[in-house]
Amino acid sequence: MAERARNGSIAPKGLFVGLCTKDIVYYTDEIPKKNHKIKTDDFATYIGGPAANAAITYAALGGDATLATCLGMGPESEAIRKELDTYGVKVLNFAAYETTPNTACILVSKDGSRSIISGQHPFTPNRSFATDVYDFILFDCNQQEISQDILAHSTEQTIVLDAGSVKPGIEAFLQKADIVIASEDFRDEAGNDIFVMSCKAVHKAMTRGEKTILYNGTEIPVDKVVAVDTLGAGDIFHGAFCYGYFHMGKEAEEALRYAASVAGESVKYRGPRAWMAKQVSCNQKECRNG
């Protein structure tokens, strides 16, 4: 189904499965030391979570994105759902509780690096649904209960794995994934990376921050940029890869190059969305020029 969508005129539909949070970001000059307090009047709130950021990116670039997550049922959750709708992201909410997960992020202004505390509830799916309307499914593996249920019901979809770190139950995803994009921190207890670990995927890539991307035995250069804010850059990379590969029909290596350019553009600005106006405009111009 996914190959037909990539090569035909039907816009491919993507399902992004995993975490959606409210990110509270504090911009400071340093990380606080143990038992110390840092004061700042520079802070902001964004929608966060790997799957949510990837879905927003895919939709903003022009793709058809649905997010399967546990968003919560309260007023804050509804506000986030409405904001996701403004980006064109449809939401499948599996939450059976009231509150929305919150994440605290400290962003060091001098180099754009960040430290994160991710609030996550022990989610339990409250319903099942058909996956056959989607061409591909991206898992961030942060919500195992939902992810494993959807993985078990996936049939013809291309499976993309956002492998940030090794989590319990990851083996099932590695044995079913067609594409794995891993960070250099994704290693098992023996220290094996994605290129050594047992994995079904034909396409394996490792992102390494500002260093080259490793892909199936080759190295893909990454443009040097001055990073202002790296929050969500990896998630944006995954959403942009999906857009390049599935929607634009690029081969995997070219889709990785495209994703690197989008993510590189995103870190030049503060916040995870400021890059969109320029990048989406460039993307539309590229489409018009063939």
Secondary structure, 3 states (H helix, E strand, C coil): CHHHHHHCCCCCEEEEECCCEEEEEEEECCCCCCCCCCCCCCEEEEEECHHHHHHHHHHHHCCEEEEEECCCCCHHHHHHHHHHHHCCEEEEECCCCCCCCEEEEEEECCCCCEEEEECCCCCCCCCCCCCCCCCEEEECCCCHHHHHHHHHHCCCCEEEEEECCCCCCHHHHHCCCCEEEEECCCCCCCCCCCCCCCCCCCEEEEEECCEEEEECCEEECCCCCCCCCCCCHHHHHHHHHHHHHHHCCCCHHHHHHHHHHHHHHHCCCCCCCCCHHHHHHHHHHHHHCC
